[in-house]
């Protein structure tokens, strides 16, 4: 009996324990339910936002960059789409190993590796870098199949820039290249950071740089789903996404440039270094703009590899320099027409006034030599231009004085920026006592202007140094009777969708007040140059009347930072050949300045280049064969220059 | 065969199966397979494997239900010794997977003896207390604690904290139900609380970090905190109705780690919301209550203790797993019963349910 009681009591104890356990269960489940309620009801919005942030990334859609075309529609810069192999550095634990195993799938050249290495060094902040661009279809297929093996490795479809004409007009068009830290600063300053979210490349030089905003377009945006590893999951659409905002393509640039003329001009240089700028005088539109040698801008787009870079950067020919825009040269005798005009306008000479040229001009203790040792004899203004008599201008410079010269000639844009629509043009030097004062601020002993210096300036030497662009603008202004236009490359900016054009209207910068008869006289003398003077040989038999002036600029000394190999020194100490011209003389359609480096007399080396360009433009006559290098020997009977 | 004989056969077949238990278990399994289908969308083979495991588990459940509880008691000691020896074997020759030595290679397959201990432990302790039912004193409880401590420590050292926890829980439940005096329980709790600061000092850095991560998951968002953050986001973003089956973004975009195994509850509550979570809580609660009822009605001390321990272990699984996924408890590897992918736990759990059924069916037969 007692035992039964015991059993019952124990059973009761047990059931109490079970009850306690059951209460524990209920309590725990109540806590769990409370937690779920808290997370899923009270905090739902918070966690829902978190989940959306997790899955949705906003992806920029890069707009198509605008095309660059010449006035006849020849394409200078275009886009094509291709695939690149991109590495996301932060997601790749073993970069070397990854590149190595990728190399077993696609052909990765040492070149690609070096380029990649350079990109890494140059863009420290960037996580996404291309290892190989322009993959073939087979490579894309192989990589797509094996992608799962390589976290942080992606194949991306991209638009690539291409310059189909290569070296031609390379200095004008410039190039785009990957955005670097400096570009990032600029983009942020101009409040464009949002618009550049999907953009890797930016215009670095030339028109690509100066018209960056017009060319770039507006970046579109799209919501995409990304998985936990950040990869975009296309078409997953687990849940709905906001509609995409399409990108707006960049505008096309249509240039005033004539690629036929440009090509003719480039070919006319042959193997010579130099620059040529041809301008339409009535608008300021650039017709041709040559800087030789050129370079292939396509090399720069995805980062230039070190070998090519060294070749371009260390070449003694400096192909990367835009000589027409940043080369500074003394104008030599091409300065004389402006000197003559100054004399007429300021009443220091009449056309018929004559001097005697014994072959030199004595000033103080100095003897300034004419190129023709025994002199030109009696010389009036017409003859002074036609035969390019130095003595006449030594004399004239002395009579005009440096202040008058600087002031009058400065009106033609010498020593001032032209305001052309690419960046980086050089100012040059229009010599004057004020300039010298400023220039030698740190060396007061050299600040004083010596009257003897005026004499050299009078024949376009001395401190004179100008860009070929300035020389061309000056002669275009002269041809246009003193009405000066801002030189420009772009004729209009075209919206590729609507076709709407925004013209870069020719802007008359100013009109130099000049007497018509003085202008007529100087032009007449320049016609004489090509008819019976120093340009006569080059222009023999021309089917149009042209006006010109030869020039030879002395290369006084090498700049101290220039390094030439011994073999080159002689050649590079030779004079530069110059020529300015416009035609037809009575209604100028084209004005140009030619500079051929170290080629000797302007008459022999530069005038023939001008002839070919004018022939092509006015007569449609092609340049049949590449011109032979300019004669290297100085020819005695060529006379003054 | 006539329909009558077929019915007879079916009745015989189902005779020892407990109706409420099997109904609840099948409901949970159905929800589990649906959730696994979504969670393992990128590895569809898992779904087939789990379906096969489920079938095997149900057969074992049926088989266990056919066995008389007397047999369980008889085999308790040999089973325990065998499993203990296997644990020693694991420690000596076990395979290392994911940094833990848990698997014993048997040639044809590998097994985790620690998993079997979840059943062997309550079997042995229930038998032990049953034998000493009439005279339970301090000594008996002390021996029970020793029996419990040895295998638990061995499993914890593998290391497999989740299983060690469940084995310890299974044993403690037996000891508690056997009548461990309240005074001792109170003293034990006090002692544990008092030694917490000392324990803190003994813990490894990474263990402390794990605990701190629980308090503030954002302190380590890419490391240990990542699991908690992402699973909490999944649960919370599910809302009341859930995002819908196969439409969980956290799941399908792979933000939830271990989403087919330990963290499958995050998938479930993301897609089915608070309503789904409540249904699952109710199902688990029903199963536990049925188990406790079976325990209360069980005829012998052994069966009472065994049924109670199995049921409460099941409860521990559920609470620890859901608490971990919803960010209430630290991350320990405990699966969600009948839902998480994986054959081993499914089989252990099914055997346990089968034992419950056996105890329920034979309750009157032994009462003499």
Contacts between the chains, C-beta under 8 A, distances in Angstrom:
chain1	res1	chain2	res2	distance
A	10	B	133	7.7
A	10	B	179	7.6
A	10	B	301	7.8
A	13	B	179	5.9
A	14	B	177	6.4
A	14	B	179	7.4
A	14	B	296	7.8
A	14	B	301	8.0
A	14	B	304	5.9
A	15	B	296	5.6
A	17	B	176	6.4
A	17	B	177	5.1
A	17	B	179	7.1
A	17	B	308	7.9
A	18	B	177	7.0
A	18	B	292	5.5
A	18	B	295	6.1
A	18	B	296	5.5
A	18	B	308	6.1
A	21	B	173	7.4
A	21	B	176	7.5
A	21	B	177	7.4
A	21	B	292	6.9
A	21	B	308	7.0
A	21	B	312	5.7
A	22	B	288	8.0
A	22	B	289	7.1
A	22	B	292	5.4
A	25	B	285	7.1
A	25	B	288	5.4
A	25	B	289	7.9
A	25	B	292	7.8
A	25	B	312	7.6
A	25	B	315	5.3
A	26	B	285	7.6
A	28	B	315	7.4
A	28	B	319	4.8
A	29	B	281	5.6
A	29	B	284	7.5
A	29	B	285	5.6
A	29	B	319	7.5
A	31	B	328	7.4
A	32	B	281	6.4
A	32	B	319	6.7
A	32	B	322	5.4
A	32	B	323	6.6
A	32	B	326	7.2
A	32	B	328	7.6
A	33	B	277	7.9
A	33	B	278	6.7
A	33	B	281	5.9
A	35	B	323	7.6
A	35	B	326	4.9
A	35	B	327	7.8
A	35	B	328	5.6
A	36	B	235	7.0
A	36	B	269	6.9
A	36	B	274	5.7
A	36	B	277	4.7
A	36	B	278	7.4
A	36	B	281	7.9
A	36	B	326	6.5
A	37	B	274	6.5
A	39	B	232	6.6
A	39	B	235	5.0
A	39	B	236	4.0
A	39	B	326	6.2
A	39	B	327	8.0
A	40	B	235	6.5
A	40	B	236	6.0
A	40	B	238	5.6
A	40	B	239	5.5
A	40	B	240	6.3
A	40	B	269	7.1
A	40	B	273	6.1
A	40	B	274	4.3
A	40	B	277	7.2
A	41	B	239	7.4
A	41	B	240	6.2
A	41	B	274	6.3
A	43	B	236	5.3
A	44	B	236	6.0
A	44	B	237	7.2
A	44	B	239	4.6
A	44	B	240	7.6
A	46	B	236	6.9
A	47	B	232	7.0
A	47	B	233	5.0
A	47	B	235	7.4
A	47	B	236	2.7
A	47	B	237	4.5
A	48	B	236	7.2
A	48	B	237	4.5
A	48	B	239	6.8
A	50	B	233	4.6
A	50	B	236	7.6
A	50	B	237	6.8
A	51	B	233	5.3
A	51	B	234	7.1
A	51	B	236	7.9
A	51	B	237	3.7
A	51	B	249	5.7
A	51	B	250	5.6
A	51	B	255	7.9
A	52	B	237	8.0
A	52	B	249	7.8
A	54	B	230	7.9
A	54	B	233	6.9
A	54	B	249	7.2
A	54	B	250	6.8
A	54	B	253	7.1
A	54	B	255	5.4
A	55	B	249	4.5
A	55	B	250	7.8
A	55	B	253	5.1
A	55	B	255	7.7
A	225	B	249	7.5
A	225	B	253	6.2
A	226	B	253	7.0
A	227	B	253	4.3
A	227	B	254	4.8
A	227	B	255	7.6
A	228	B	230	7.9
A	228	B	253	6.2
A	228	B	254	4.4
A	228	B	255	4.6
A	229	B	254	7.3
A	233	B	253	6.3
A	236	B	252	6.9
A	236	B	253	7.2
A	238	B	247	5.9
A	238	B	248	7.6
A	238	B	249	4.8
A	238	B	252	5.0
A	238	B	253	6.7
A	239	B	243	7.3
A	239	B	247	6.7
A	239	B	249	5.9
